[in-house]
Amino acid sequence: MATQSQAMVAPTDAELLQAQADLWRHSLYYLTSMSLKCAVELHIPTAIHKLGGATSLPDLIAALSLPPAKLPFLRRMMRLLVTSGIFVTDSNAEVETYRLNPLSWLLVEGVEAENHTYQKYYVLGTNSRHYVEAAMTLADWFKKDLAPPVPSPFEELHGVPILDERTPLLDKELDMMVQEGVAAHDNLAMGTVIRECHDLFKGVKSLTDCCAGHGTTATTAIIKAYPDIKCTVLDLPKAIEKAPAHGAINYVAGDMFKFIPPAQVVMLKVVLHFYSDEDCVKILQQCRKAIPPREQGGKVIIIEIVMGHYMGPIMYEAQLLMDMLMMVNTRGRQRDENDWRDIFVKAGFTDYKIVKKIGARGIIEVYP
């Protein structure tokens, strides 16, 4: 029996006016992203920081060495960025003043603080021409009957995958931005993880951190908190070559699809979302080979987004956008708890536990 169609009730005038405003917002959100990119390229967060954390618009124009005639245009852009939650303004002050908030604080260069990881290249990479061009091909990409494994729109358009040894052939600056952006993104909030998950590394004697060669902030934080842990970092040769020297870290150049240095614990921090489910299973099978039985403390620590409504609609929207970022630019994806469970079972693990959900990410222990 055919499903009976239900005609939509005609919207009221108020609903149509709201719908029009919503359509404007969704169609023009790219201008918020481009304004954020502009603010980063002009070093506006750093300038505000150097001016004492708050500044008037004329002082900001002078600090940035911008033409005075651009002041009214900068005011319009800053107004949008304030409304979008990127800066804060003192609306009751006699002089219009702009201040940093936690978001723009992450975009200040040169801050020496445990929880500060400079996010400039994450913004520039995700808003780069190559990323935007790939997103603009989505409709055409959906129409193509591509043979599996299906390439991402980025790979289909540009001819090379992102985060690949061939990426520099496409654009060396893009490759640098993506590498630096991924490192900054990966290392953000490791201190919070250590503080919030007290038992995560308790009693651990050895740990292999996979794909951390280019950004060892996480590994260094673990060693600082737990100096008795013997830490090994596994990554591809080009990443190991650029890794900062550290006497307490043993660097190994290799491929996690083929071999992972044995340790009591293997950690995959913000790694698996770049890969398909099939590749995740292969990686985790290598992890299982590298660790001892659960009775001897063997486990895999995974720090990844666990999609769901548990943190409210704004955080869930951020997770969905991160999933779209993966779909457009990689063969990977973000996953909910059921997705993770399926992968763990296929890789041969017997149990898992979500230790804690911190922000958009979950801290997962997986047991052999």
KAJO-V560265 format. One record per backbone hydrogen bond with DSSP energy under -1.0 kcal/mol. CO is the residue of the C=O (numbers start at 1). NH is the residue of the N-H. If there is no record, write none. Layout:
co-><CO;CO>
nh-><NH;NH>
This chain:
co-><12;13;14;15;16;17;18;19;20;21;22;23;24;28;29;29;30;31;32;33;34;35;36;37;38;39;43;44;45;46;47;48;49;53;55;56;57;58;59;60;61;67;68;70;71;72;73;74;75;76;77;78;79;80;81;82;88;89;97;98;99;101;104;105;106;113;119;120;121;122;123;125;128;129;130;131;132;134;135;137;138;139;140;144;152;153;154;155;164;166;167;167;171;172;173;174;175;176;177;178;179;180;181;182;183;187;189;190;191;192;193;197;201;205;206;207;208;209;216;217;218;219;220;221;222;226;230;231;232;233;234;235;236;236;237;246;250;252;255;255;264;265;266;267;268;271;272;276;277;278;279;280;281;282;283;284;285;286;290;293;293;294;299;300;301;302;303;304;309;312;313;314;315;316;317;318;319;320;321;322;323;324;325;326;328;335;336;337;338;339;340;341;342;343;344;345;351;353;353;356;358;360;361;362;363;364;365;366;367;367>
nh-><16;17;18;19;20;21;22;23;24;25;26;27;28;31;32;33;34;35;36;37;38;39;40;41;42;44;47;48;49;50;51;53;52;100;98;60;61;62;63;64;66;70;71;74;75;76;77;78;79;80;81;82;83;84;86;85;99;91;90;55;88;105;107;108;119;116;123;124;125;126;127;128;132;133;134;135;136;137;138;141;142;143;144;146;156;157;158;159;167;169;170;171;175;176;177;178;179;180;181;182;183;184;185;186;187;190;193;194;195;196;197;200;204;230;265;232;267;234;220;221;222;223;224;225;226;229;207;250;209;252;211;254;239;240;241;249;233;235;258;259;299;208;301;210;303;274;275;280;281;282;283;284;285;286;287;288;289;290;263;296;298;297;266;366;268;364;270;362;312;316;317;318;319;320;321;322;323;324;325;326;327;328;329;330;154;307;340;341;342;343;344;345;346;347;349;348;367;355;365;363;361;306;358;304;355;302;353;300;350;351>
